[in-house]
Amino acid sequence: MAEKRLLLDPSTSESEEPEVHMTRRAGGVLHAIQHRPLPVSRKSVLGLLVSFTFCYFLIGRTGWVNVLDLDVLHSDNYVTVQHQSTVMDGFLVYSNSCRIMEVDPYKNEVMRHFKRIKYKSCQKLTPLTQVKFEAKSQKYLLSIDGAAFGRYPVGKQLHCCYMSVQRVDEMKVKYTKCQTFKGSILLPDSAEGIIVKCDSGGRQIYINGHATVPVKEAVQQRLRMASEADAKGYQRPPSVLMLGIDSISRVNLIRAMPKTAQYLYDNGWFELAGYNKVDDNTFPNIMAVLTGYNLPNAMHACSPFVVGGLDKCDYIWKQYQQRGYVTAYAEDAVKINTFNYLKKGFKNPPADYYLRPYLSAAESQLDHTTVNGLVHCLGYLTAAEHVYDYGLEFTRRFLNETYFGFFWTNTHSHSDISQTSSMDSYMEEYLRKLVRQGTMENTVVVFFSDHGMRFGPTRATWSGHLEERLPAIFIWLPQHLRRSHPQFVRSLQLNRNRLTTPYDLHLTMKHILAISGRAEMESLGPAPDCPQCQSLLTPVSPQRSCSDVGIADHWCTCWEYDTISSTSKESRMLGKRVVSYLNNYVAEFRNGTFAKLCAPLSLHSIKSAFRAHHNALDPDEVHTYRLIFVTSPNKGQYEATLRHNHTDDSVKVTGSVSRLNVYSGEADCMNDFAAKKYCYCRKKKG
C-alpha cells in the first residue's frame, strides 16, 4: 500500500492537539512497527538492554509509556479484514479525472488514538416486562416476564402500571394516566411507546420503556389498495431499509467494526469505495440523499428555522408513502437529531412510525448514562439499541408488505473513533437477525454513513482528512432482483471503484421505486442539484470529476497534493485572506444579525500548507491550495481549500471551511449551525 503524506508538519503533528472534550484513547498495533533486518552483535543487544533498564528506572513506567507507547503492543486493537477494494495498488478510484487514495486503517498516526472497547450490558438484570405483537388480536401484549420475576426484590405485592407516550410537538410529549395491570394487558393501538413502572412495598423497583409498531387503519388501507393495484403474478415490489451510522468512515468501519465489515464483504453486499460526501456535516449530506438538494437549496425549499418549514420538502420516504408503502424514521440522541439540532424539526410526524416521541420520553423518564457527551445507556438498552430494535420490529411487522424504513444512530460513533467498536459484535449479529427474519429476501438494504470523524486528534492527519470525506456504504440486493436484473449487479460491481455521491444514492432510491411498477422514473424527477448524477444501478462514468457531480473542491478526495512551506509569503497571504473571509461571513450572516455577538478572528499560525497537482480543466493561472491554520482569540483550528488566480491575485474559498477542533462553550451566543463554528462570543455564558 502506497505511503500517505501527513497533513501536519512533523514538528507539530501531535504536539498541539485540537482541544477535544472527550476521553482520549491511546492505542496501537503490532502492524504499526516497521521491522527491518539489521546486523546486530551480542554487545549491541546487551547495550540496548542496559539502556532500556536504565531509562525505565530513571523515567519510571508512566513516563516510559510516553516514550515507547507500550499499548502499541496490544494486538487485540488490530483485527484483519480480508477484502479487495482497490482498483489498482494504493487507489480506490483511478482515472484521469479522479484519483482517490486508499487509506491504511492501521497507520500509527491514527492507531495511537484508537483502543478497542468491549460491549457492556446496561443492566445486569433482564427486563421485568416485555411486549409482543399478537397475530390473533392484532395488538401488542404487555406482560410480566415470569423468568425475570424472581430476580427482582418483590415483596408480598407487586403493583405495575404503564403510561402511553403522546406527541405534542417535536420538543414536547405528554403521558396518559398510568394504567394498572396484573400479569398482562393488551395495549391500545394508540400506544406507540410506553413507560412501565412497578413498585413493591411502597418503593419503585422497576422502570422501563417499550416502543411498538401498532396497527394503524389508514396505513393498512393504503397497503391494501396498493397491493390490489399491483400487477398480478409478479414478485411483490421490493422494500427499502436504510441503516445509517453517523460519522463512520469506510476505513473506520474496517478498523473499529471488523466483524461487521467482514460480514458485509463475505456475504454479497456491494461496497462503494469511492463514495464521497458533498458537504460538511450530517444535515446537508442526508438532505442530498433524501431530497437531492444541496444545502443552500434545501434551506430555501424547506427552511429548518421556520416551524413547518422542514415539512415542505419532498423526502424520498414521502414519495414511497404516496405510492402505497408504509414508512418509518427513527434516530437516537434526540438533542442532536438531524432535523432538530439548532432547527425546528417537523410540525407533523414525517413518517407513519416515528420514534422521536418515545425516545424523548425515555431520555426524560429512564435511568441513563452518557459517554462522550451523548446518551449511552437508556434504561435496559443503549440508545442505539432502541433504534435497532425498533427497526427490527418494523421490518418484522411488515415483512409481507412494502415499506421504507430509515434508521439512524449517533450515540456510539459521533464523538470518538473508538466507541463504535463496542457495537461490532452486536451489529454483525443484527445483520444476521435480519437474514433469519426473512427481511433480506425482498428488501434493498443500504448500510451507510454521512461522513467520517470531523474533529479530534486524528482529523488533522492525512488519514483523517481522507476518512472525513469518504463515509462507509454497502448495498444489499435481494436474490430475486439479482436474477431478474443482472445489469444491476454488474453496475454495482463497476461502481465500486468509481466516484459516487449521496445524490446518486437519492436517484437509486427513486430507481427502486420505479421498478416497483408504481411509478415512472421520469415522474419521480432528477436530483435537483446534480443533473449529471444517476442511479447506482446503472454504470457511472469512470471519468467523473468532482465538479461533474456537485462536490466542491474542499470536499473532493480526487486531488493529489504536494506540501509547500507554511511560512512562505504566499501561504501567509492565503491564510489572512481566508480569515478575512470568515470574518465577513459571520458579519454578513443573516443580514448582520450576529455581527455584534462574535469577536473578529485573526490568523495565529499556519500549521500546514499544500498545493494541488494542476487540473487539466483549470486555467494555467489558477492554483488550488489547502491550508490548516489556527486563529485567535478562539484557538480555532480550521481547514480551507482555496483557488488562487495568480493573474489578478483573486482568492476564492471553495465549499465551507472545516472546523477541526471542538468549540463547546465558545459559540453559545450563536444558534445557527452554519456560522456557529466560526463564532467566538464576545460574552460567554456563566
N, C-alpha and C positions, 0 to 999 in steps of 0.2 A: 504494500500500500504506500502510495506516494506520501512523503513527509509534508505536513502543512506548516505554514508560517504562523507565528504568533501575531495577534493583533496588537499586542503590547510590546513596548521595548523591553528587552530582558532585564534592564535595571529597575523597571517599575512594574513588572508583570504581577507581582503578588505583594510587594511591599506597601502599596497603597490600595488596599482593597476597598470596594464600594461599601458604604455604610448600610449594612443589611440587618434588619431587626428580625433575626431568626437564629435558630441553633446552628452553629457552624459544624458541619460533619466532615471529619477528616478521614481519608481512606486511601487505599492504593491497591495495586495488584502486582503480582509477580511479572506479568507481561510488560509492565512499565520499565523494568530494569533491563538495560541493554547488556547482554553478555558477549564479550569478545575474548578469544583466546589470547592470553598474554604470557610471555615467558617469565616464570617466577622460580625463585630458588627457595630453599628451606629458610635461609636467613631473612628473605623478604617476607615470607609468611609469618615467621617469628616476630619480626619487627612490627608488622601490621597488628598482630595480636597484642603485643605490648602496648602499642599506641592506642588501640581500642580500649584496653583495660584502663590505661592512664586517663583517657578522656572521659570514660564512663564515670570513674570515681571523682574526677575533677569537676565535671559539669553536673553530674547527678543524672538519674534516669530521666527525670522530667525534661531537663534541658537537652539531653542526648536525643530524645524523641524528636525534638525540633530540628536537630542536625540530620538525623538519619531517616526520620519518619517510619518507625517500626511497623506502623499499620500497613505500609506497602506490602508487607509480607503476609497479610491476611488474604489468602487466596479465595476465600468464600465471596469476596467482592467481585471476583472475575468469573463469570459464567459464560462459556462459549455458546453462541447461537450459530448453528450451521445454516448458511444461506448463500445465495449468489444474487446480488442486487446490482452489481456494476455492469455497465455496457462494455467497458474496457478497463484495464488496470487503473484504479485510482479515480474513476469518474462514474457518477451515476447517470449523467447526461453528457453526451459529447457530440457537438456539431459545430459548424462554422458560426452559428448564431448563439449558441449556449453551451457552456461547459461547467457543469456542476460537479465539484469535487466530492468524493466520498470522505467521510469523517470517521476516524478510528474511535470507536466508543470508549476505548480503554486508555486514551492518552493520559499521561500523568498530570497534565495541567488541569484536567477535569477530575480524574480519579482521586486526587488528593482531597477533594471536597465531597467525595461520594462514599457513603457507607450503607451497606445493605441493612434494611430494617425488618425485623420479624413481625409478622402479624400477631396481634394480641386481641383476644375477645374483649368486648366492652364490659361484659358481666360474667361472673363465674357461674351464676345460676341460669338455667334456661327460663324463658318467659312463662309466667303463670297462666297467661291467656293466649288464645290463638283464634284466627279467623279462617274460615274455609267456605268457598262458594259451593252451594249445594245444587246439583243439577235438577233435582226434583222440584224444589221450591223456587229455584232461580233467585235465591237470596244468599247473603253471607250469614253464616252461623258463627256467633261469638261464643266461645266456650272456655271453661276452666280445663287446663291440661292436667289430667289425673296423674301422669307420670312425674310432673314437676311439683305437684301439690305438697308432697311430703317434705320437700326441701325448704319450704317457707315456714317462718315461725307463726303458724296458725294456732290460735288458742281454741276455745270452745266454739267460737262462731267466726265465720268469715263473711264480711259484707263487701260486695263488689258492685260497682256501677260504671256506666260509660257515658261520655258526653260526645255528641256529634259535633264536628268542626264545620262551621259555615263561613263561607267567604263573604266579607263585607265589601272590601276593595283590595287592591294589591298590598296594602300595608296593614290591614285590619282583618281579624276574624272574630267570630262570636261562637258561643257554645250553647248547646241545648241544656236543659236541666238534666242532671245526672240520673240516668235511668238504671234502677237497681235490677239485678238479675241473679239467679241462683243456678249454677251448673252451666246453663247455656241459654242463648236467646237469639232469635232471628233479627237481623238488623234491617231497618227500613232502607228502601232504595235511595233515599235522600242522603244517607250517611256515606260519604266518600272518604272520610277519615274520622277516626275516633280516638279519644283518650280514655283509658281504663284506669280506675283506681280501686284498690282493695284495702280494707283495714280490718284489724283483729285486735280485740282487747283495747279499743279506743285509740290505737295508733295505726298510721298508714304503713303497710308492709309492702306495697307494690304500686307502681305506676308505670304505664307503658302506652304506646300508641300503635295503631294499625291503620294502614291505608288500604282502601278497597277500590274495586272497579265494578260498581253495581250496575244493574240493568237500567238503561235509560230508553224509554219508549221511542223518543224521537230518533235516537241512534239506531234502534232495531228496525224502525220503519225505513230509514234511509238504506240500511244494509239490504233489507228485503227487496226494495224497489230496484236497487242497482243490480242485485243478483238475478232478478226476474228479467231484466233488460239485457243481461249478458248473452252472448251467442251460446246456444245450447250445444253440448257435445264437445266443448273445448275446455282446456285447463282453466281453473279459476285464475283470474288476474293476480299477479304477484303482489304481495305486501311489501312494505319498506320499513326497516328498523335501522335507525341511526343511533349508534353508541359513541358518544364523544367524551374524551378525557381532556380537560384543559391543560395547556402548557406542556405537552409531552411531544418532544421531537421524535422523528423516526429513530435517531440514534439513542435517545434516552429510553425509548421503548425497548431497544435491544439491551441496553446497559442495565436498566432498572427492572425490567419485566421480561427476563429472558425466557421463562417458561411460556408466557403468553405469546411472545414473538415467535418462539419455535413452533408453537401450536399453529399459528397463522401461516407460517412458511410451509409447514408439513401437511396441511390439510386443505390445500386447494384454494386458498384465498389469493386474491390478486393485489400485489403491492404496487403503489405508485411512488417510486423512489424520487421522482423529480417534481413532486407536489410542492409548490412554492406559495407561501402566504401572500396576500395582496395589501395588507396594511398592518398596523402596529399590534393592536390588542384584539380581544375576543369579539367585541361587538361588530366592527367592520368586516372581519373575516367570516363570522357567522351570517351576517346580513348578505354577504356575497353568495353564500350557499343557499340561503332561504329565499332571497328576493332577486338576486342578480344585480343588485345596486352596489356602487361604491359608496364610501362614507358620505361625501357631500350630497349625493342624490338621495341616499337613504334618509338623511336628515331633512331634506326638503320634502320628500314624498310622505314620510311618516315620522315627524319630529318626536323624539323621545322626551322632549322637555315640555310637552303640552299634554294634558290629560286627554286620553283618547287618540293621541297622535299615532302611537305605535299600532293601533288597531287598523289604521288605514292601509297598511301595506298588504300586498297580495302574496303572503307567505306560501311557500310550496305546500305546506300541510293544508292550507285553505283550499288550494286547487285540488288536492286529493279528496278533501272533505266534500267539496262541491260535486264530486263525481262518485259519490257513494262509499267512501272509505270512512272508518272510524279513526279518530286521531287522539294522540296523547302527547303531552310535553311535561317533562319533569327535570328539575335541576336542583342540586343541593346548595348549601350556603346561601340562604335567602338574601342576606345583606349585599352580596356581590353578584347576584343573578345577572345574567347577560343583559336583560331588558329592564333592570331595576337599579343597578348601581349608578348613582347620580342621574337617574332617569325616572320617569313617572310610571313606567310599566304599562300594563294593559288595563283598559277600562272594563272590558269584558273578558272572560276566560278565553285564551287564544285557541284552545283545543277542547275536544269533547271531555277529555280527562286531564286534569291539571293538578299537579302535586303541590304547588306552592302553598295553598291554604293549609294543607295538612302539615307540611314541614315548618311553616311559620308557627303553628300551634305546638308542634313537637319541640322546636327550639325554645319556646316560651315555657312549656309545661314540664318537660322531661329533664332528668339529670343529664348533664353534658360536660364534655371536656373539650379543650382546644389544643391544637397543635399548629405551630407557625401562624398563630393569629386567626385560624379558622376553626369552626366547629369540627370536632373529630367524632367522639362517641356521642350518640344521641339516643339515650335510653339503652336498649339492649343491642343495638346495632350501630355501626358507624353511619354517618350522614350519607356517605356514598352508597352503602348497602341498602338504605331505604329507597334510593333511586333505582338501584339494580333490581331489587325485589319487586318494585312496582312495575318495572319493565318486563320482568319475567311473568308476573301475574297478568299484565295487559296482553302480552302475546299468547299466553295460555288461554285466557278467556275468549279471545277472538281468533283462535287457531284456525278455524274453518271459515273465517270471514276475510274481508280485505281491510287492512289497517295501515296507518302511517304513524310510527312512534319515534319521538325524538327525546333521547335520554342523555343528560349531560351532567358530568361531575367535575367539581373543582377542588374538593377538600383534600384529596390525597396527592395532588400534583401541582397545585398552583404556585406554591411558595418555596419549593425545595426540590432538588433533583433526586434526593434520596428517598423521600417519604413514600413515593408511589411504589417503591419496591416492596413495601409491606402488603400490597394488594396483588402481587404477581400470581401466587398460587390460587387466590380467590378468583381472579379474572380468568385464568385458564379453565378452572372448574366451571365458572359461569358460562363460558362459551360451550363447554361440553353439555351443560344442562339444557341450553337452547337446542342442541342437537337431539338429546334424548327426548325432549318435549315435542319434537317434530317441527319446531319453528323454522328450521333452515330449509325444509322441504319446499316451501313456497314463498320464501321471503328473501328479498335482496337486502343484505346487511352491509352497512358501512361502519367500520370501526376506525375512528379518526380523531384528529385534534385540530386546534386552530392555529397553533404556533408552538415553538419551543420556549424554554425558560427565558424571560425577558429581562431579568435583573439578577443580581447576586454575583459572587466571586468568579463564577465560570463564564459569565456573559461577555466579558471584555477580552476573552481569548479568541483565537482563530476558530477553535471548535465551537465555542459559544455563539460566535457571530453567525456561523452557518446553521447551527442547530435551531436558533431562534426563528429562522426563516423557512425551515424545512420540517413541517409537522408530519407526524405519522398518519398514514392512511392505508387501509386494506379494504377490499370489496369482496363480498361473497355473492355468487350467483347460484341459484338453485340448479340442481342437475337437469331438470326438465328444460330450463332456459338454455343451458349449455348445449343440450341436444337439438332443440328447435332453432337456436340461433348461434351456430358455431362461429359466426363472424364476430359475435360479442366477445367470445373467448380470445380469438386472435387479436382483436383490437386492444383488449386489456393487457395482453401479453406484450404487444408492441408499445403501448403507452407507459409501461413500467419505467422505461428509461427515456422518456420524453418530458419536456417541460409541461406541467399541468397546473391548474389553479382551482380555487373554490368556485369560480364562475363555471368551469367545466363540470364540476360536481352538481351545481344547480341545474344545468342542462341535462345531465344524466338522470336526475330525478324526474325531470319532465319527460325524458325518453321512456323511462319505465312506465310512467302514467300513460303515455301514448300507446305502448304495446299492449296495454290492458284492453284496448278496444273501446275505451270510454271517452277518448279524446283524440283529436288530431294534433300532431306536433305543432303545426302552424298556428292552431288556435291557442296554444299554451304560450306562445311568444318566445323571443330570444332572451338572453341575459342582457338587460338594457345597457349595462356599462362595459360589455365586452362583445362587440359584434363579431369578432373573429373566433370567439370561444365556441366549443361544441361538446356534444355528449362524449363521454369517455368510452361509450360502447361503439364508437367509430374511431378509426386511427387518426390521431392528431399529427400535424406536420412535424417531421423531425427537424425542420429548420425554423421552428418557432423561436422568437426572441421575446424578451420581457415586454418590450413596447407593443408587441402584437397582441398580448393577452392581458393588458391592463395592470401590469406590475411596474411600479415606479422604480427608478434606478436604486433607490435606497433599500428596497426590499429584494432586489434581484440578486440571485446567487449565481448567475451566469458569468459574472465578471471575474477576471483574474487581475490581481493587484500586485504591484511592487511597492516595497517600503521606501519611503523618502524621509528626509530629515524633518523631524518635528520642530526643530528650532530655526528652520530656514525662514527667510523673509517672506516667501510665498505662503508657507504654512501659517505663519503668524497672521498674515493678511487675511487668509481664508478663515482662520479662527475668529478674528474680530468681526468679519462680515457675517458669519453665521450667528454669533452672539447678538449682533445688532438686529438680525432677522428675528431672533427670538423675542427681543425686547419690543420690537414693532408689532409682532404677532400678538403679544399679550396686551399691549397698549390699545390696539385697534379691535381686539376681540369683543364681539357683541357690542359694537359701537362704543367702545371705550368703557364699558361697564366696570371692568376690573382694573383699569389703569392705575387708580389711586390705591388699590389694595396691595399690589405686588411691587416689591423693590426691583429696580433695574439690575440686570446681571452684567458682570464684566468678565472678560477672559482671564482666568487664573493661569492655566497652563495647557499645553497640548501634549497628551500622553503618547499619541501615535498618529502618523500620517501616511497615507497610501495613495498611489496614483494607478488608475485602471489602465490595462492594456487598451490601446486605441480600438474603438469600434468602427468597422468599415462604414457603418451608416452615419457616423458623426462627421461634421466638418473638421478639417485638419486643425483649425484654430481652437477647437473645443476639447478640453480635457476633463475627465471625471476624477474626483478625489473623494476619499473617505477620511474623516477625522474623528478621533476620540479625544475629547477635551474636557477640562474641568472649569467650572465657573465660580465666581464669588458673588455674593457672600454665602451662598447656599451649599457650597462644596458639591454641587451637582455634577455628575459625570454623564456626558452625553456622547452620542454618535450621530454624525451627519454625513450625508452624501451630497456633494456639490458639483455643479458643472461650471467651469471657469472658461470664459471666452477670452483668449489672450489678445485678440484684436481690439475689442472695445472695453476690455477689463471688466465685463459684467460677470456676476456670480449668481447662479440660481440654485436654491436648495430644492432637492427632489424628494418627494414623499414627505413624511413628517420627520422630526428629529427625535431619535430614541433616547429615553432616559434609562441609564444603565444601573443606577443605584436607587434604593427606595427613598421615598420622600414623605413618609408618615409624619404628620405634625408640622410640616413646613408650609403646606398649602391649604390649611383648613378654612381659610377665608374664601377659597375658590371652590365652587360646586359644579364646575363644568369639566368633564373628563378630558376634553380635547386640549385645554390650555393648562390644566392643573399641574402637569409635570414641569412646566416652565415657570411657575409662580413661586416666589419666596415672600410670604406675607410680611408686610411691614409690622403688623401687630400679631403676636402669637396668642392663641387661646391659653388660658391658665396663667 
